[in-house]
Each structure stands twice: as C-alpha cells, then as structure tokens.
Amino acid sequence: MRDQAEQLRERMLQNKKTQPTRLVTVTSGKGGVGKSNFSLNFGLGLIEKGHKAVLFDLDLGLANLDVLMGITPKKHLFHLLEPDTTVWDIIEHGPGGLEFIAGGSGFTQIMQLDDEKLDRLFSHLDPLQGYADTIIFDTGAGFSKESMRFMLSSDEVILVTTPEPPAITDAYAVIKMLHARNPAVSIRLVINRASSEREGKMTADKLAMVSKRFLNMDIQSLGYVSDDPCVSKAVKLQRPFLLTYPQSQATRSIRNLVERYLDRPVTSDASVSGLKGFLARLRHFIR
C-alpha cells in the first residue's frame, strides 16, 4: 500500500502542470437518470484521451460508483483525519486506470468539523492540484446542503437529465436554485437516454430556452448519451460500458461529450479556479 502511495507521489511530481486542475460537479434533479454511470464513463473517456481524471463518489444516499465497478473501497475521505494518512492512501484503483475516492458515510460529518480539523482535511487534498487534469465530484441528486456547496464551489456543473418531463422539471429546479445562489454559475447539460440526436437536442434546447426566458441565464449543452441496451448489460456485469462495449452507441456518445468538454479550455485565473479556488470557496460555504 505504501509503495503504491510512493508511486503516485512520483507520478504527481512528474506530471505537475501549470494549468489549474478543473473541478466539475456532476448532479441531477432526481435520482434514476444515470448520473453516476455517466460520471464513471465520462471519467474513463477523459483517461482514454490522455486526460487525467480523479473521481470522488459523494452520492451519500445512494453511493453506487463502487457497485458499478464491482469494487469495495478500503478507505474513504474521512480517513484523511487519521494520523499519517495521505490522499494517496485513500485513492482506490478502478478499471481502465480510473482512480477514485469514496466519500463514505463519514462525509456528512465534514460539515461539522472544527476549523483545525477542516484545515487538516483540506490540506491533504492539495497535492491533487496538478496531479489530475479534472476532478469529478459525483454528488447526490437534488438539493442536499452538501451537494449544493460542492456545486457552488466547483468551476462548472454538469447537470444530467433525461427527456422525460419529470426529469426535465427537476433539472430546471436545480438550475433555478443554483442561479438564485450564484447567477454566474457555469452549467452544462447532458441529456441521458436520448432515443436520437434530435430528441437530445430538443430536450437541451427546451431547458436552455426556459432558463434564458425566465432567468436570463445562458445554459450550454455538452451533448447527449444514446439510450442503449448495452448500458444496462454493463451495469449487470458491474463493468463500465465504455470498456465492456467500446463500439456501442452509448460509448460513442461519451467520446463525443469528452471531445466537446476538452475543446473548452480553462480561461480563469489559477488563483480563483482549480483546487485552490475550490477549497477556498468550500471553506467559505461550510463556515
């Protein structure tokens, strides 16, 4: 375990970048829209393009990233408060070179930590700056206090929905809530389980139009993921569909989304973006 941690440290030093790490929170208005499955395969799609991604499982109510990968995490985020434990010790290794960190049931206690323990916890996350190109936070659906803090602290939010009217309504509710707290929040839509490109585009356009009309807010679409039987087959196998069915429609959709994501460069100052800016904002919201 300690040897693995040392190797990770060496990789971090070798790959240290001047470009700030991008912090992305993936969320949804309701459960059951495939948010965690998207986060998992999106992370793998980034890795496939040589873009280093680290995934945090913060869906505390229905944490299932480990189930989707058939892995039982040995440690979680709260273990960073234990003596001599570093972020490298809690990183789990999934399929396809994906690295992830489990939030664990102890994550809810983070919001009640005193300043000393909070600073210690956050300082342990600092080495991820430059090690990862993108850190993906997979949060719970809806409006939990914890999820909202992560969304407002991130560089951008990816909002996953499906074309069904209840899912669209709940997605718009998330947009309204975020807009009320921060009108400048960056939100990108992903339409999951779209029967066609046309349905995916129409759903995204509908949400964008309503957001512009009633909130004067510009919402960008990252794209759509095809409704593909290979997805449910991969879930039953506890394997990511991008690895198990690399030629499937859903996998092609993820690769298109990754291309669009990478085409949009980070333009903000490293002092207010990246891990440093994220941790500063999160400290503010918690305190």
C-alpha positions as CSV (number, residue, x, y, z in Angstrom):
1,M,0.0,0.0,0.0
2,R,2.8,2.4,1.0
3,D,4.7,1.5,-2.3
4,Q,1.6,2.4,-4.3
5,A,1.4,5.7,-2.5
6,E,5.0,6.5,-3.3
7,Q,4.5,5.7,-6.9
8,L,1.5,8.0,-7.1
9,R,3.6,10.8,-5.5
10,E,6.3,10.4,-8.1
11,R,3.7,10.5,-10.9
12,M,2.3,13.6,-9.4
13,L,5.7,15.3,-9.4
14,Q,6.5,14.2,-13.0
15,N,3.1,15.3,-14.3
16,K,2.9,18.6,-12.4
17,K,1.2,21.2,-14.7
18,T,0.9,25.0,-14.7
19,Q,-2.7,24.6,-15.9
20,P,-5.1,24.5,-13.0
21,T,-7.0,21.3,-12.3
22,R,-10.6,21.6,-13.4
23,L,-13.2,20.9,-10.7
24,V,-16.5,19.5,-12.0
25,T,-19.6,18.6,-10.0
26,V,-22.0,16.1,-11.7
27,T,-25.5,16.3,-10.4
28,S,-29.2,15.7,-11.4
29,G,-32.6,17.0,-10.3
30,K,-33.8,13.5,-9.5
31,G,-32.5,10.0,-9.0
32,G,-32.5,7.3,-11.6
33,V,-31.4,9.3,-14.6
34,G,-28.0,7.6,-14.8
35,K,-25.9,10.3,-13.2
36,S,-23.3,8.1,-11.6
37,N,-23.0,5.8,-14.6
38,F,-22.3,9.0,-16.7
39,S,-19.7,10.2,-14.2
40,L,-17.9,6.9,-14.3
41,N,-17.8,6.5,-18.1
42,F,-17.1,10.2,-18.6
43,G,-14.0,9.9,-16.4
44,L,-12.9,6.8,-18.4
45,G,-13.5,8.7,-21.6
46,L,-11.2,11.5,-20.4
47,I,-8.5,9.0,-19.5
48,E,-8.8,7.4,-22.9
49,K,-7.8,10.8,-24.4
50,G,-4.8,11.1,-22.1
51,H,-6.6,13.5,-19.7
52,K,-6.0,12.6,-16.1
53,A,-9.3,12.3,-14.2
54,V,-9.9,11.5,-10.5
55,L,-13.5,10.7,-9.4
56,F,-15.0,11.5,-6.0
57,D,-18.1,9.5,-5.0
58,L,-20.1,11.9,-2.9
59,D,-23.6,10.5,-3.5
60,L,-24.1,9.6,0.1
61,G,-27.7,8.5,-0.1
62,L,-27.2,6.1,-3.0
63,A,-23.4,5.8,-3.4
64,N,-23.0,3.3,-6.2
65,L,-19.9,4.0,-8.1
66,D,-18.2,1.1,-6.3
67,V,-21.1,-1.1,-7.2
68,L,-20.9,-0.1,-10.9
69,M,-17.2,-1.1,-10.9
70,G,-17.6,-4.2,-8.6
71,I,-15.2,-2.7,-6.1
72,T,-15.3,-2.4,-2.3
73,P,-13.4,0.8,-1.2
74,K,-11.0,0.2,1.7
75,K,-10.8,3.8,2.8
76,H,-12.8,7.0,2.3
77,L,-12.4,10.7,2.5
78,F,-12.8,10.9,6.3
79,H,-9.8,8.7,6.8
80,L,-7.6,11.7,6.0
81,L,-8.1,12.8,9.6
82,E,-6.3,9.7,10.8
83,P,-2.6,10.1,11.7
84,D,-0.1,9.5,8.8
85,T,-2.9,9.1,6.2
86,T,-2.4,11.0,2.9
87,V,-4.6,11.4,-0.1
88,W,-2.5,8.8,-1.9
89,D,-3.6,6.3,0.8
90,I,-7.3,6.7,0.1
91,I,-7.2,6.7,-3.6
92,E,-8.8,3.5,-5.0
93,H,-8.0,2.0,-8.4
94,G,-10.7,1.0,-10.7
95,P,-10.9,-0.4,-14.2
96,G,-9.3,1.4,-17.2
97,G,-6.8,3.3,-15.0
98,L,-9.6,5.2,-13.2
99,E,-8.7,6.5,-9.7
100,F,-11.5,7.4,-7.4
101,I,-12.1,8.4,-3.8
102,A,-15.1,7.2,-1.8
103,G,-16.9,9.8,0.3
104,G,-18.0,7.3,2.8
105,S,-20.7,7.7,5.5
106,G,-18.3,9.9,7.4
107,F,-18.5,12.6,4.7
108,T,-21.6,14.2,6.3
109,Q,-19.5,14.9,9.4
110,I,-17.2,17.2,7.4
111,M,-19.7,20.0,7.7
112,Q,-19.5,19.8,11.5
113,L,-15.7,19.7,11.8
114,D,-13.9,22.4,13.8
115,D,-11.5,24.8,11.9
116,E,-8.4,22.9,12.8
117,K,-9.6,19.5,11.5
118,L,-11.2,21.1,8.5
119,D,-7.9,22.8,7.5
120,R,-6.0,19.5,8.1
121,L,-8.5,17.6,5.8
122,F,-8.3,20.1,3.0
123,S,-4.5,20.4,3.2
124,H,-4.3,16.7,2.4
125,L,-6.2,17.3,-0.8
126,D,-3.7,20.0,-2.1
127,P,-1.4,17.5,-3.8
128,L,-4.2,16.7,-6.3
129,Q,-3.6,20.1,-7.9
130,G,-1.6,19.4,-11.0
131,Y,-1.8,15.6,-10.5
132,A,-5.3,15.5,-12.0
133,D,-6.4,17.4,-15.1
134,T,-10.0,17.1,-13.9
135,I,-11.6,16.1,-10.6
136,I,-15.1,14.9,-10.9
137,F,-17.5,15.1,-7.9
138,D,-20.4,12.7,-8.3
139,T,-23.0,14.1,-5.9
140,G,-26.4,13.1,-4.8
141,A,-29.5,14.1,-6.8
142,G,-31.5,17.1,-5.8
143,F,-30.9,19.8,-3.2
144,S,-28.9,18.5,-0.3
145,K,-26.9,21.1,1.6
146,E,-23.7,19.2,0.9
147,S,-24.3,18.8,-2.8
148,M,-25.2,22.5,-3.2
149,R,-22.0,23.5,-1.6
150,F,-19.9,21.4,-3.9
151,M,-21.8,22.7,-7.0
152,L,-21.3,26.3,-6.0
153,S,-17.6,25.8,-5.2
154,S,-16.8,24.0,-8.5
155,D,-15.5,25.5,-11.7
156,E,-18.5,24.1,-13.5
157,V,-21.6,21.9,-13.0
158,I,-22.7,19.1,-15.4
159,L,-26.4,18.6,-15.0
160,V,-27.6,15.2,-16.1
161,T,-31.3,14.7,-17.1
162,T,-33.4,12.5,-19.4
163,P,-36.1,13.6,-21.9
164,E,-38.9,12.6,-19.5
165,P,-41.0,15.6,-18.4
166,P,-40.5,14.9,-14.6
167,A,-36.7,14.8,-15.0
168,I,-36.7,18.0,-17.1
169,T,-38.8,19.7,-14.4
170,D,-36.5,18.7,-11.7
171,A,-33.4,19.7,-13.7
172,Y,-34.9,23.2,-14.2
173,A,-35.4,23.3,-10.4
174,V,-31.7,22.7,-9.9
175,I,-30.9,25.5,-12.4
176,K,-33.2,27.9,-10.5
177,M,-31.7,27.0,-7.2
178,L,-28.1,27.5,-8.4
179,H,-29.0,30.7,-10.2
180,A,-30.5,32.1,-7.0
181,R,-27.3,31.5,-5.1
182,N,-24.9,32.4,-7.9
183,P,-26.2,33.9,-11.2
184,A,-22.7,33.4,-12.7
185,V,-22.6,29.6,-12.1
186,S,-21.4,27.6,-15.1
187,I,-23.9,24.8,-16.0
188,R,-23.6,22.4,-18.9
189,L,-26.4,19.9,-19.8
190,V,-26.1,16.2,-20.6
191,I,-29.2,14.5,-21.9
192,N,-29.0,10.9,-21.0
193,R,-31.0,8.0,-22.6
194,A,-31.9,10.0,-25.6
195,S,-33.6,8.0,-28.3
196,S,-32.0,10.1,-31.0
197,E,-29.8,13.1,-31.6
198,R,-32.9,15.1,-32.4
199,E,-34.5,14.2,-29.0
200,G,-31.3,15.0,-27.2
201,K,-31.0,18.4,-28.9
202,M,-34.7,19.2,-28.4
203,T,-34.6,18.5,-24.7
204,A,-31.4,20.6,-24.2
205,D,-32.9,23.4,-26.3
206,K,-36.1,23.4,-24.2
207,L,-34.2,23.7,-20.9
208,A,-31.9,26.4,-22.4
209,M,-34.9,28.4,-23.7
210,V,-36.8,28.3,-20.4
211,S,-33.6,29.3,-18.5
212,K,-33.0,32.2,-20.8
213,R,-36.6,33.4,-20.7
214,F,-37.2,33.3,-17.0
215,L,-33.7,33.6,-15.5
216,N,-31.9,35.4,-18.3
217,M,-29.3,32.6,-17.9
218,D,-27.3,31.0,-20.8
219,I,-27.1,27.2,-20.4
220,Q,-24.8,25.3,-22.6
221,S,-25.3,21.7,-23.8
222,L,-22.5,19.3,-23.6
223,G,-24.5,16.8,-25.6
224,Y,-26.4,13.6,-25.2
225,V,-25.9,9.9,-24.4
226,S,-27.9,7.4,-26.5
227,D,-30.5,5.1,-25.0
228,D,-28.5,1.9,-25.4
229,P,-29.3,-1.6,-24.1
230,C,-25.5,-2.1,-23.7
231,V,-25.6,0.3,-20.7
232,S,-27.9,-2.0,-18.6
233,K,-26.0,-5.0,-19.7
234,A,-22.7,-3.5,-18.4
235,V,-24.4,-2.5,-15.1
236,K,-25.4,-6.1,-14.5
237,L,-21.8,-7.1,-15.2
238,Q,-20.6,-4.4,-12.8
239,R,-18.4,-3.0,-15.6
240,P,-18.3,0.4,-17.2
241,F,-20.0,0.2,-20.6
242,L,-17.2,2.3,-22.3
243,L,-14.7,-0.6,-21.5
244,T,-17.1,-3.5,-21.9
245,Y,-18.9,-2.3,-25.1
246,P,-16.3,0.1,-26.7
247,Q,-18.2,0.2,-30.0
248,S,-21.7,0.8,-28.6
249,Q,-23.8,3.9,-29.3
250,A,-23.5,5.0,-25.6
251,T,-19.7,4.8,-25.8
252,R,-19.6,6.8,-29.0
253,S,-21.8,9.4,-27.2
254,I,-19.5,9.6,-24.3
255,R,-16.5,10.1,-26.6
256,N,-18.3,12.9,-28.3
257,L,-19.0,14.5,-25.0
258,V,-15.4,14.2,-23.9
259,E,-14.3,15.9,-27.2
260,R,-16.6,18.9,-26.5
261,Y,-15.5,19.1,-22.9
262,L,-11.8,19.2,-23.9
263,D,-12.5,21.7,-26.6
264,R,-13.5,24.3,-24.0
265,P,-10.2,25.5,-22.4
266,V,-9.9,26.7,-18.8
267,T,-9.6,30.5,-19.1
268,S,-9.9,31.6,-15.5
269,D,-7.1,32.6,-13.2
270,A,-5.5,29.7,-11.3
271,S,-5.9,31.7,-8.0
272,V,-9.7,31.6,-8.3
273,S,-10.1,28.3,-10.2
274,G,-8.5,24.9,-9.8
275,L,-8.3,23.1,-6.5
276,K,-7.0,26.1,-4.6
277,G,-10.0,28.2,-5.6
278,F,-12.4,25.3,-5.0
279,L,-11.1,24.7,-1.4
280,A,-11.3,28.4,-0.6
281,R,-14.9,28.6,-1.7
282,L,-15.9,25.4,0.0
283,R,-14.3,26.6,3.3
284,H,-16.5,29.7,3.0
285,F,-19.7,27.8,2.4
286,I,-19.0,25.3,5.3
287,R,-18.1,28.0,7.8
